[in-house]
């Protein structure tokens, strides 16, 4: 393969296309890494021929549209208008399963030609620096490296496709996927920074929480799965600390006690399975800014679903501390996404997710019918950016009353909006931890007792819901999340 060739080669199968993408990406990153190390050691600048090697591979799909357009109920892996679609790709070996899931049905159901070649988009040098140790003590500044090697260009890493900012009638080529290589690499590095673990450990089924006590229970659940009979084989903790099936329980516990999770802003915990359908729990902390931040980056991994399981304030007199709230609508008062997704845009409740959460609650609590209704309230969740919103109760009350809100928090509306915006199935199941409007606040003693009772059950409802959704992938990736002008890839 000529690394500077602009020629694109036709791939006859999806496997052939992904193999060539992986080979080109490895070739490019190896060349960039070696040139960078040589410069740090000998101050030798790469020449023009070498520089043209530092480019992402590109995947093209030419839709010939011969005859009648095939019809499919599938929400992804389909093309609707003839033309050329393309996307730059990073880490194709790691994304192999996802790429094959998109390409196989496209190449089977539609008259398309798939080509793979080298793009004109440079790979920024920071994305081939694994630990940063290479730069330490070299005497070379980042500004100097940016003058010699391709550097990060934030104008090239955008969400324009997801936010519908492209003119599809006058764009050539059309986007093949929501995120190109530069946008993906940007988020992969951020995931490592915020979560404290390699992005490759993140699983396609994601739980997001706003309290560390859920982490304690998730770790305990993970240990039970690894010690007993289950489909899970390892658990990865912040700092890329790994616990494997087959270890002694005492050894597992000692490893857990030595994990320094508080070094990371939003630590992540990954319970992995051989089939690739494991579960990741991220403690995102409190607030809509954190919620947007982490979902911006998780979205590039194209997870199957993310669920918010956290605490909320109950707004109705009939609620009891420890009750659950299944969000079927969101009143967004957080403001963080208003510029890209105005708050008047409705966020549809996804039937598959709603039913899975309700069935999981029934299964875990053992309650059904009226008994379950007394504990599980369905309604509108109000999301604020102000933790002390109660101080504006007189001004806020009329709007809350009109919305018929049943719970208030600081993350759920943002997470649902991000799922809608970035085409990731979403859902919310909250647990009432206080009732600020009814003189039931979280006092230290009562809060401790509540946490001990509720967190374990709540977490298991979330895990059970994900297990139920795992068996209905085709219906989960709903057309409700697809826009008029949508790239073929999910």
VOGURO-772741 format. One record per residue (C-alpha): x, y, z; residue in three letters. Coordinates in steps of 0.25 Angstrom, whole numbers, plus 5000, padded with zeros to 4 digits. Example, Ala and Ser with C-alpha at 12.3 -4.5 7.8 and 13.67 -1.06 7.14 Angstrom:
BEGIN
+------+------+------+------+
!   c1 !   c2 !   c3 ! code !
+------+------+------+------+
! 5049 ! 4982 ! 5031 !  ALA !
! 5055 ! 4996 ! 5029 !  SER !
+------+------+------+------+
***
This chain:
BEGIN
+------+------+------+------+
!   c1 !   c2 !   c3 ! code !
+------+------+------+------+
! 5000 ! 5000 ! 5000 !  UNK !
! 5005 ! 5014 ! 4996 !  UNK !
! 5003 ! 5022 ! 5008 !  UNK !
! 5002 ! 5035 ! 5000 !  UNK !
! 4992 ! 5029 ! 4989 !  UNK !
! 4979 ! 5036 ! 4988 !  UNK !
! 4974 ! 5023 ! 4981 !  UNK !
! 4962 ! 5017 ! 4987 !  UNK !
! 4960 ! 5001 ! 4986 !  UNK !
! 4947 ! 4994 ! 4985 !  UNK !
! 4944 ! 4985 ! 4996 !  UNK !
! 4935 ! 4973 ! 4992 !  UNK !
! 4931 ! 4969 ! 5006 !  UNK !
! 4929 ! 4977 ! 5020 !  UNK !
! 4941 ! 4969 ! 5026 !  UNK !
! 4950 ! 4973 ! 5014 !  UNK !
! 4946 ! 4988 ! 5016 !  UNK !
! 4949 ! 4987 ! 5031 !  UNK !
! 4962 ! 4980 ! 5030 !  UNK !
! 4967 ! 4990 ! 5020 !  UNK !
! 4963 ! 5002 ! 5029 !  UNK !
! 4970 ! 4995 ! 5041 !  UNK !
! 4983 ! 4993 ! 5032 !  UNK !
! 4983 ! 5008 ! 5027 !  UNK !
! 4980 ! 5013 ! 5041 !  UNK !
! 4991 ! 5005 ! 5047 !  UNK !
! 5001 ! 5009 ! 5036 !  UNK !
! 4997 ! 5024 ! 5039 !  UNK !
! 4998 ! 5024 ! 5054 !  UNK !
! 5011 ! 5016 ! 5054 !  UNK !
! 5017 ! 5026 ! 5044 !  UNK !
! 5013 ! 5038 ! 5052 !  UNK !
! 5018 ! 5031 ! 5065 !  UNK !
! 5031 ! 5028 ! 5060 !  UNK !
! 5033 ! 5042 ! 5053 !  UNK !
! 5029 ! 5048 ! 5067 !  UNK !
! 5039 ! 5040 ! 5075 !  UNK !
! 5050 ! 5043 ! 5065 !  UNK !
! 5047 ! 5058 ! 5066 !  UNK !
! 5047 ! 5057 ! 5081 !  UNK !
! 5061 ! 5050 ! 5081 !  UNK !
! 5068 ! 5056 ! 5069 !  UNK !
! 5060 ! 5068 ! 5065 !  UNK !
! 5058 ! 5062 ! 5051 !  UNK !
! 5046 ! 5068 ! 5044 !  UNK !
! 5037 ! 5059 ! 5035 !  UNK !
! 5038 ! 5062 ! 5020 !  UNK !
! 5026 ! 5064 ! 5011 !  UNK !
! 5026 ! 5050 ! 5007 !  UNK !
! 5025 ! 5045 ! 5022 !  UNK !
! 5015 ! 5056 ! 5026 !  UNK !
! 5005 ! 5051 ! 5015 !  UNK !
! 5005 ! 5037 ! 5023 !  UNK !
! 4999 ! 5044 ! 5035 !  UNK !
! 4985 ! 5043 ! 5031 !  UNK !
! 4972 ! 5036 ! 5035 !  UNK !
! 4966 ! 5025 ! 5026 !  UNK !
! 4953 ! 5028 ! 5019 !  UNK !
! 4941 ! 5019 ! 5016 !  UNK !
! 4932 ! 5022 ! 5005 !  UNK !
! 4919 ! 5017 ! 5000 !  UNK !
! 4913 ! 5020 ! 4987 !  UNK !
! 4899 ! 5017 ! 4986 !  UNK !
! 4895 ! 5014 ! 4971 !  UNK !
! 4880 ! 5013 ! 4974 !  UNK !
! 4877 ! 5004 ! 4963 !  UNK !
! 4862 ! 5002 ! 4962 !  UNK !
! 4852 ! 5002 ! 4973 !  UNK !
! 4858 ! 5007 ! 4987 !  UNK !
! 4857 ! 4995 ! 4997 !  UNK !
! 4848 ! 4996 ! 5008 !  UNK !
! 4852 ! 4992 ! 5022 !  UNK !
! 4847 ! 4995 ! 5036 !  UNK !
! 4861 ! 4995 ! 5041 !  UNK !
! 4865 ! 5009 ! 5047 !  UNK !
! 4879 ! 5009 ! 5043 !  UNK !
! 4888 ! 5003 ! 5032 !  UNK !
! 4880 ! 5008 ! 5021 !  UNK !
! 4881 ! 5019 ! 5010 !  UNK !
! 4870 ! 5028 ! 5005 !  UNK !
! 4876 ! 5036 ! 4994 !  UNK !
! 4886 ! 5033 ! 4983 !  UNK !
! 4900 ! 5039 ! 4984 !  UNK !
! 4913 ! 5037 ! 4991 !  UNK !
! 4914 ! 5036 ! 5006 !  UNK !
! 4928 ! 5036 ! 5013 !  UNK !
! 4934 ! 5037 ! 5027 !  UNK !
! 4948 ! 5037 ! 5033 !  UNK !
! 4950 ! 5025 ! 5043 !  UNK !
! 4959 ! 5024 ! 5055 !  UNK !
! 4962 ! 5011 ! 5062 !  UNK !
! 4955 ! 5002 ! 5052 !  UNK !
! 4960 ! 4990 ! 5059 !  UNK !
! 4954 ! 4994 ! 5072 !  UNK !
! 4941 ! 4998 ! 5065 !  UNK !
! 4941 ! 4985 ! 5056 !  UNK !
! 4928 ! 4979 ! 5062 !  UNK !
! 4920 ! 4992 ! 5060 !  UNK !
! 4926 ! 4995 ! 5046 !  UNK !
! 4922 ! 4981 ! 5042 !  UNK !
! 4908 ! 4982 ! 5048 !  UNK !
! 4906 ! 4995 ! 5039 !  UNK !
! 4913 ! 4990 ! 5026 !  UNK !
! 4907 ! 4976 ! 5025 !  UNK !
! 4892 ! 4980 ! 5023 !  UNK !
! 4896 ! 4992 ! 5015 !  UNK !
! 4904 ! 4983 ! 5005 !  UNK !
! 4893 ! 4972 ! 5005 !  UNK !
! 4880 ! 4980 ! 5004 !  UNK !
! 4885 ! 4992 ! 4995 !  UNK !
! 4892 ! 4993 ! 4982 !  UNK !
! 4905 ! 5000 ! 4987 !  UNK !
! 4919 ! 5001 ! 4984 !  UNK !
! 4929 ! 5001 ! 4997 !  UNK !
! 4942 ! 5007 ! 4995 !  UNK !
! 4954 ! 5009 ! 5005 !  UNK !
! 4965 ! 5019 ! 5004 !  UNK !
! 4973 ! 5030 ! 5010 !  UNK !
! 4966 ! 5043 ! 5014 !  UNK !
! 4971 ! 5057 ! 5014 !  UNK !
! 4969 ! 5058 ! 5029 !  UNK !
! 4982 ! 5058 ! 5037 !  UNK !
! 4983 ! 5050 ! 5050 !  UNK !
! 4987 ! 5060 ! 5061 !  UNK !
! 4999 ! 5056 ! 5068 !  UNK !
! 4993 ! 5056 ! 5082 !  UNK !
! 4985 ! 5044 ! 5078 !  UNK !
! 4997 ! 5035 ! 5076 !  UNK !
! 5003 ! 5039 ! 5090 !  UNK !
! 4998 ! 5028 ! 5099 !  UNK !
! 5003 ! 5033 ! 5113 !  UNK !
! 5010 ! 5046 ! 5110 !  UNK !
! 5023 ! 5040 ! 5116 !  UNK !
! 5030 ! 5042 ! 5102 !  UNK !
! 5029 ! 5057 ! 5104 !  UNK !
! 5034 ! 5058 ! 5118 !  UNK !
! 5048 ! 5063 ! 5119 !  UNK !
! 5049 ! 5065 ! 5104 !  UNK !
! 5050 ! 5080 ! 5105 !  UNK !
! 5040 ! 5081 ! 5094 !  UNK !
! 5028 ! 5090 ! 5096 !  UNK !
! 5014 ! 5086 ! 5091 !  UNK !
! 5014 ! 5099 ! 5083 !  UNK !
! 5027 ! 5095 ! 5076 !  UNK !
! 5021 ! 5081 ! 5073 !  UNK !
! 5009 ! 5087 ! 5067 !  UNK !
! 5017 ! 5095 ! 5057 !  UNK !
! 5024 ! 5082 ! 5052 !  UNK !
! 5013 ! 5071 ! 5053 !  UNK !
! 4998 ! 5072 ! 5051 !  UNK !
! 4991 ! 5077 ! 5063 !  UNK !
! 4977 ! 5077 ! 5068 !  UNK !
! 4967 ! 5086 ! 5060 !  UNK !
! 4955 ! 5088 ! 5069 !  UNK !
! 4948 ! 5094 ! 5056 !  UNK !
! 4949 ! 5080 ! 5050 !  UNK !
! 4942 ! 5073 ! 5062 !  UNK !
! 4928 ! 5076 ! 5062 !  UNK !
! 4914 ! 5071 ! 5064 !  UNK !
! 4909 ! 5077 ! 5051 !  UNK !
! 4903 ! 5064 ! 5046 !  UNK !
! 4896 ! 5061 ! 5059 !  UNK !
! 4890 ! 5075 ! 5060 !  UNK !
! 4885 ! 5075 ! 5046 !  UNK !
! 4894 ! 5086 ! 5041 !  UNK !
! 4897 ! 5081 ! 5028 !  UNK !
! 4890 ! 5084 ! 5015 !  UNK !
! 4888 ! 5070 ! 5010 !  UNK !
! 4883 ! 5075 ! 4996 !  UNK !
! 4896 ! 5082 ! 4993 !  UNK !
! 4906 ! 5074 ! 5001 !  UNK !
! 4916 ! 5064 ! 4994 !  UNK !
! 4920 ! 5055 ! 4999 !  UNK !
! 4909 ! 5052 ! 5009 !  UNK !
! 4912 ! 5048 ! 5024 !  UNK !
! 4912 ! 5033 ! 5025 !  UNK !
! 4912 ! 5034 ! 5041 !  UNK !
! 4909 ! 5044 ! 5052 !  UNK !
! 4924 ! 5045 ! 5056 !  UNK !
! 4936 ! 5046 ! 5048 !  UNK !
! 4950 ! 5041 ! 5052 !  UNK !
! 4954 ! 5055 ! 5058 !  UNK !
! 4942 ! 5056 ! 5067 !  UNK !
! 4943 ! 5041 ! 5071 !  UNK !
! 4958 ! 5043 ! 5075 !  UNK !
! 4955 ! 5056 ! 5083 !  UNK !
! 4944 ! 5048 ! 5091 !  UNK !
! 4952 ! 5036 ! 5093 !  UNK !
! 4963 ! 5044 ! 5100 !  UNK !
! 4953 ! 5051 ! 5109 !  UNK !
! 4947 ! 5038 ! 5113 !  UNK !
! 4961 ! 5033 ! 5118 !  UNK !
! 4963 ! 5047 ! 5126 !  UNK !
! 4949 ! 5047 ! 5132 !  UNK !
! 4946 ! 5033 ! 5135 !  UNK !
! 4960 ! 5028 ! 5139 !  UNK !
! 4960 ! 5016 ! 5130 !  UNK !
! 4963 ! 5012 ! 5115 !  UNK !
! 4951 ! 5015 ! 5106 !  UNK !
! 4952 ! 5001 ! 5101 !  UNK !
! 4947 ! 4996 ! 5114 !  UNK !
! 4934 ! 5004 ! 5113 !  UNK !
! 4922 ! 4994 ! 5110 !  UNK !
! 4910 ! 4996 ! 5101 !  UNK !
! 4900 ! 4996 ! 5113 !  UNK !
! 4902 ! 5008 ! 5122 !  UNK !
! 4897 ! 5012 ! 5135 !  UNK !
! 4899 ! 5027 ! 5139 !  UNK !
! 4897 ! 5031 ! 5154 !  UNK !
! 4899 ! 5043 ! 5163 !  UNK !
! 4903 ! 5036 ! 5176 !  UNK !
! 4915 ! 5028 ! 5180 !  UNK !
! 4907 ! 5018 ! 5188 !  UNK !
! 4902 ! 5012 ! 5175 !  UNK !
! 4917 ! 5010 ! 5172 !  UNK !
! 4919 ! 5002 ! 5184 !  UNK !
! 4907 ! 4993 ! 5181 !  UNK !
! 4911 ! 4991 ! 5166 !  UNK !
! 4925 ! 4986 ! 5171 !  UNK !
! 4918 ! 4977 ! 5181 !  UNK !
! 4909 ! 4972 ! 5169 !  UNK !
! 4921 ! 4970 ! 5160 !  UNK !
! 4928 ! 4962 ! 5171 !  UNK !
! 4916 ! 4953 ! 5172 !  UNK !
! 4915 ! 4951 ! 5157 !  UNK !
! 4930 ! 4947 ! 5156 !  UNK !
! 4929 ! 4938 ! 5168 !  UNK !
! 4916 ! 4931 ! 5164 !  UNK !
! 4911 ! 4926 ! 5151 !  UNK !
! 4909 ! 4937 ! 5141 !  UNK !
! 4913 ! 4942 ! 5127 !  UNK !
! 4922 ! 4952 ! 5133 !  UNK !
! 4937 ! 4949 ! 5133 !  UNK !
! 4944 ! 4962 ! 5138 !  UNK !
! 4942 ! 4975 ! 5145 !  UNK !
! 4951 ! 4988 ! 5141 !  UNK !
! 4952 ! 4999 ! 5152 !  UNK !
! 4957 ! 5013 ! 5151 !  UNK !
! 4972 ! 5013 ! 5148 !  UNK !
! 4970 ! 5001 ! 5138 !  UNK !
! 4970 ! 4992 ! 5151 !  UNK !
! 4965 ! 4978 ! 5146 !  UNK !
! 4958 ! 4967 ! 5155 !  UNK !
! 4957 ! 4954 ! 5147 !  UNK !
! 4948 ! 4942 ! 5149 !  UNK !
! 4956 ! 4931 ! 5157 !  UNK !
! 4963 ! 4941 ! 5167 !  UNK !
! 4961 ! 4938 ! 5181 !  UNK !
! 4950 ! 4946 ! 5188 !  UNK !
! 4961 ! 4952 ! 5198 !  UNK !
! 4970 ! 4956 ! 5186 !  UNK !
! 4958 ! 4963 ! 5179 !  UNK !
! 4955 ! 4971 ! 5192 !  UNK !
! 4969 ! 4975 ! 5194 !  UNK !
! 4970 ! 4980 ! 5180 !  UNK !
! 4957 ! 4988 ! 5181 !  UNK !
! 4961 ! 4994 ! 5194 !  UNK !
! 4974 ! 5000 ! 5188 !  UNK !
! 4967 ! 5006 ! 5176 !  UNK !
! 4969 ! 5022 ! 5177 !  UNK !
! 4956 ! 5025 ! 5170 !  UNK !
! 4955 ! 5039 ! 5175 !  UNK !
! 4966 ! 5044 ! 5165 !  UNK !
! 4956 ! 5044 ! 5154 !  UNK !
! 4944 ! 5053 ! 5152 !  UNK !
! 4934 ! 5043 ! 5147 !  UNK !
! 4940 ! 5029 ! 5151 !  UNK !
! 4935 ! 5018 ! 5142 !  UNK !
! 4933 ! 5003 ! 5146 !  UNK !
! 4932 ! 4992 ! 5135 !  UNK !
! 4926 ! 4978 ! 5137 !  UNK !
! 4930 ! 4971 ! 5124 !  UNK !
! 4925 ! 4959 ! 5117 !  UNK !
! 4931 ! 4950 ! 5106 !  UNK !
! 4920 ! 4953 ! 5097 !  UNK !
! 4923 ! 4968 ! 5098 !  UNK !
! 4910 ! 4972 ! 5104 !  UNK !
! 4915 ! 4976 ! 5118 !  UNK !
! 4910 ! 4988 ! 5127 !  UNK !
! 4917 ! 5000 ! 5130 !  UNK !
! 4914 ! 5009 ! 5142 !  UNK !
! 4919 ! 5024 ! 5142 !  UNK !
! 4917 ! 5032 ! 5154 !  UNK !
! 4915 ! 5046 ! 5147 !  UNK !
! 4914 ! 5054 ! 5160 !  UNK !
! 4903 ! 5065 ! 5161 !  UNK !
! 4899 ! 5075 ! 5151 !  UNK !
! 4895 ! 5076 ! 5136 !  UNK !
! 4909 ! 5081 ! 5132 !  UNK !
! 4914 ! 5067 ! 5136 !  UNK !
! 4903 ! 5060 ! 5130 !  UNK !
! 4905 ! 5067 ! 5116 !  UNK !
! 4920 ! 5065 ! 5117 !  UNK !
! 4920 ! 5050 ! 5119 !  UNK !
! 4909 ! 5047 ! 5109 !  UNK !
! 4916 ! 5056 ! 5098 !  UNK !
! 4928 ! 5046 ! 5099 !  UNK !
! 4921 ! 5033 ! 5102 !  UNK !
! 4912 ! 5035 ! 5089 !  UNK !
! 4924 ! 5033 ! 5080 !  UNK !
! 4925 ! 5018 ! 5085 !  UNK !
! 4910 ! 5016 ! 5080 !  UNK !
! 4905 ! 5010 ! 5092 !  UNK !
! 4892 ! 5002 ! 5091 !  UNK !
! 4886 ! 5009 ! 5103 !  UNK !
! 4888 ! 5018 ! 5115 !  UNK !
! 4880 ! 5019 ! 5127 !  UNK !
! 4880 ! 5029 ! 5138 !  UNK !
! 4878 ! 5023 ! 5152 !  UNK !
! 4880 ! 5033 ! 5163 !  UNK !
! 4872 ! 5041 ! 5173 !  UNK !
! 4862 ! 5052 ! 5172 !  UNK !
! 4853 ! 5060 ! 5180 !  UNK !
! 4838 ! 5056 ! 5181 !  UNK !
! 4829 ! 5067 ! 5177 !  UNK !
! 4815 ! 5060 ! 5181 !  UNK !
! 4810 ! 5059 ! 5195 !  UNK !
! 4806 ! 5044 ! 5192 !  UNK !
! 4820 ! 5040 ! 5190 !  UNK !
! 4829 ! 5033 ! 5200 !  UNK !
! 4844 ! 5034 ! 5202 !  UNK !
! 4849 ! 5021 ! 5195 !  UNK !
! 4838 ! 5022 ! 5184 !  UNK !
! 4842 ! 5021 ! 5169 !  UNK !
! 4839 ! 5031 ! 5158 !  UNK !
! 4839 ! 5026 ! 5144 !  UNK !
! 4841 ! 5038 ! 5135 !  UNK !
! 4831 ! 5038 ! 5123 !  UNK !
! 4834 ! 5053 ! 5120 !  UNK !
! 4844 ! 5063 ! 5124 !  UNK !
! 4843 ! 5078 ! 5127 !  UNK !
! 4857 ! 5084 ! 5124 !  UNK !
! 4860 ! 5096 ! 5132 !  UNK !
! 4875 ! 5093 ! 5132 !  UNK !
! 4878 ! 5102 ! 5120 !  UNK !
! 4891 ! 5095 ! 5116 !  UNK !
! 4886 ! 5089 ! 5102 !  UNK !
! 4876 ! 5101 ! 5099 !  UNK !
! 4885 ! 5106 ! 5087 !  UNK !
! 4885 ! 5092 ! 5080 !  UNK !
! 4872 ! 5086 ! 5085 !  UNK !
! 4862 ! 5096 ! 5089 !  UNK !
! 4854 ! 5092 ! 5102 !  UNK !
! 4841 ! 5093 ! 5094 !  UNK !
! 4846 ! 5081 ! 5086 !  UNK !
! 4838 ! 5068 ! 5091 !  UNK !
! 4847 ! 5057 ! 5096 !  UNK !
! 4839 ! 5044 ! 5093 !  UNK !
! 4838 ! 5033 ! 5103 !  UNK !
! 4844 ! 5020 ! 5097 !  UNK !
! 4833 ! 5010 ! 5099 !  UNK !
! 4844 ! 4998 ! 5099 !  UNK !
! 4852 ! 5005 ! 5110 !  UNK !
! 4839 ! 5009 ! 5118 !  UNK !
! 4834 ! 4995 ! 5118 !  UNK !
! 4847 ! 4989 ! 5122 !  UNK !
! 4849 ! 4998 ! 5134 !  UNK !
! 4835 ! 4995 ! 5139 !  UNK !
! 4836 ! 4980 ! 5137 !  UNK !
! 4850 ! 4981 ! 5144 !  UNK !
! 4844 ! 4988 ! 5155 !  UNK !
! 4833 ! 4978 ! 5157 !  UNK !
! 4843 ! 4966 ! 5156 !  UNK !
! 4852 ! 4972 ! 5166 !  UNK !
! 4842 ! 4977 ! 5176 !  UNK !
! 4833 ! 4965 ! 5175 !  UNK !
! 4821 ! 4975 ! 5174 !  UNK !
! 4811 ! 4977 ! 5162 !  UNK !
! 4798 ! 4983 ! 5160 !  UNK !
! 4793 ! 4993 ! 5170 !  UNK !
! 4805 ! 4990 ! 5180 !  UNK !
! 4815 ! 4994 ! 5169 !  UNK !
! 4807 ! 5006 ! 5166 !  UNK !
! 4808 ! 5011 ! 5180 !  UNK !
! 4823 ! 5010 ! 5179 !  UNK !
! 4826 ! 5013 ! 5164 !  UNK !
! 4821 ! 5027 ! 5159 !  UNK !
! 4821 ! 5030 ! 5145 !  UNK !
! 4821 ! 5045 ! 5141 !  UNK !
! 4829 ! 5057 ! 5137 !  UNK !
! 4843 ! 5060 ! 5143 !  UNK !
! 4848 ! 5074 ! 5145 !  UNK !
! 4863 ! 5076 ! 5143 !  UNK !
! 4869 ! 5089 ! 5148 !  UNK !
! 4883 ! 5095 ! 5147 !  UNK !
! 4881 ! 5101 ! 5161 !  UNK !
! 4882 ! 5092 ! 5173 !  UNK !
! 4875 ! 5102 ! 5182 !  UNK !
! 4863 ! 5104 ! 5173 !  UNK !
! 4854 ! 5104 ! 5185 !  UNK !
! 4859 ! 5118 ! 5188 !  UNK !
! 4851 ! 5122 ! 5176 !  UNK !
! 4839 ! 5114 ! 5179 !  UNK !
! 4828 ! 5125 ! 5178 !  UNK !
! 4833 ! 5128 ! 5164 !  UNK !
! 4835 ! 5114 ! 5159 !  UNK !
! 4822 ! 5108 ! 5165 !  UNK !
! 4812 ! 5112 ! 5154 !  UNK !
! 4821 ! 5105 ! 5143 !  UNK !
! 4823 ! 5093 ! 5151 !  UNK !
! 4809 ! 5092 ! 5154 !  UNK !
! 4805 ! 5093 ! 5139 !  UNK !
! 4815 ! 5082 ! 5136 !  UNK !
! 4810 ! 5073 ! 5146 !  UNK !
! 4824 ! 5069 ! 5150 !  UNK !
! 4825 ! 5058 ! 5160 !  UNK !
! 4840 ! 5059 ! 5163 !  UNK !
! 4852 ! 5069 ! 5162 !  UNK !
! 4867 ! 5066 ! 5159 !  UNK !
! 4879 ! 5072 ! 5152 !  UNK !
! 4883 ! 5062 ! 5141 !  UNK !
! 4871 ! 5053 ! 5136 !  UNK !
! 4866 ! 5063 ! 5126 !  UNK !
! 4880 ! 5066 ! 5120 !  UNK !
! 4883 ! 5051 ! 5119 !  UNK !
! 4870 ! 5049 ! 5112 !  UNK !
! 4872 ! 5061 ! 5102 !  UNK !
! 4886 ! 5056 ! 5099 !  UNK !
! 4881 ! 5042 ! 5096 !  UNK !
! 4870 ! 5048 ! 5087 !  UNK !
! 4881 ! 5057 ! 5080 !  UNK !
! 4892 ! 5047 ! 5078 !  UNK !
! 4883 ! 5035 ! 5075 !  UNK !
! 4885 ! 5027 ! 5087 !  UNK !
! 4873 ! 5020 ! 5094 !  UNK !
! 4871 ! 5026 ! 5108 !  UNK !
! 4862 ! 5024 ! 5120 !  UNK !
! 4861 ! 5029 ! 5134 !  UNK !
! 4857 ! 5022 ! 5147 !  UNK !
! 4859 ! 5031 ! 5160 !  UNK !
! 4858 ! 5028 ! 5174 !  UNK !
! 4851 ! 5039 ! 5183 !  UNK !
! 4862 ! 5043 ! 5194 !  UNK !
! 4855 ! 5055 ! 5200 !  UNK !
! 4842 ! 5063 ! 5198 !  UNK !
! 4847 ! 5078 ! 5199 !  UNK !
! 4833 ! 5084 ! 5198 !  UNK !
! 4827 ! 5075 ! 5209 !  UNK !
! 4837 ! 5077 ! 5220 !  UNK !
! 4844 ! 5064 ! 5217 !  UNK !
! 4858 ! 5067 ! 5215 !  UNK !
! 4870 ! 5058 ! 5216 !  UNK !
! 4875 ! 5058 ! 5230 !  UNK !
! 4888 ! 5050 ! 5233 !  UNK !
! 4882 ! 5039 ! 5240 !  UNK !
! 4870 ! 5037 ! 5232 !  UNK !
! 4878 ! 5038 ! 5219 !  UNK !
! 4887 ! 5027 ! 5224 !  UNK !
! 4876 ! 5018 ! 5226 !  UNK !
! 4869 ! 5021 ! 5213 !  UNK !
! 4882 ! 5019 ! 5205 !  UNK !
! 4884 ! 5005 ! 5212 !  UNK !
! 4870 ! 5000 ! 5208 !  UNK !
! 4868 ! 5006 ! 5194 !  UNK !
! 4881 ! 5007 ! 5187 !  UNK !
! 4883 ! 4992 ! 5185 !  UNK !
! 4869 ! 4990 ! 5180 !  UNK !
! 4870 ! 5002 ! 5171 !  UNK !
! 4883 ! 4997 ! 5164 !  UNK !
! 4878 ! 4983 ! 5162 !  UNK !
! 4865 ! 4989 ! 5155 !  UNK !
! 4874 ! 4997 ! 5145 !  UNK !
! 4883 ! 4984 ! 5143 !  UNK !
! 4871 ! 4976 ! 5140 !  UNK !
! 4865 ! 4986 ! 5131 !  UNK !
! 4878 ! 4985 ! 5122 !  UNK !
! 4877 ! 4970 ! 5122 !  UNK !
! 4863 ! 4971 ! 5117 !  UNK !
! 4867 ! 4981 ! 5106 !  UNK !
! 4879 ! 4973 ! 5102 !  UNK !
! 4869 ! 4963 ! 5096 !  UNK !
! 4862 ! 4973 ! 5087 !  UNK !
! 4872 ! 4981 ! 5080 !  UNK !
! 4865 ! 4982 ! 5067 !  UNK !
! 4853 ! 4989 ! 5073 !  UNK !
! 4862 ! 4997 ! 5083 !  UNK !
! 4869 ! 5005 ! 5072 !  UNK !
! 4856 ! 5012 ! 5068 !  UNK !
! 4853 ! 5021 ! 5057 !  UNK !
! 4847 ! 5031 ! 5067 !  UNK !
! 4862 ! 5036 ! 5068 !  UNK !
! 4864 ! 5037 ! 5053 !  UNK !
! 4863 ! 5051 ! 5046 !  UNK !
! 4859 ! 5053 ! 5032 !  UNK !
! 4873 ! 5055 ! 5027 !  UNK !
! 4880 ! 5043 ! 5034 !  UNK !
! 4894 ! 5037 ! 5031 !  UNK !
! 4893 ! 5022 ! 5028 !  UNK !
! 4901 ! 5017 ! 5040 !  UNK !
! 4894 ! 5016 ! 5054 !  UNK !
+------+------+------+------+
***
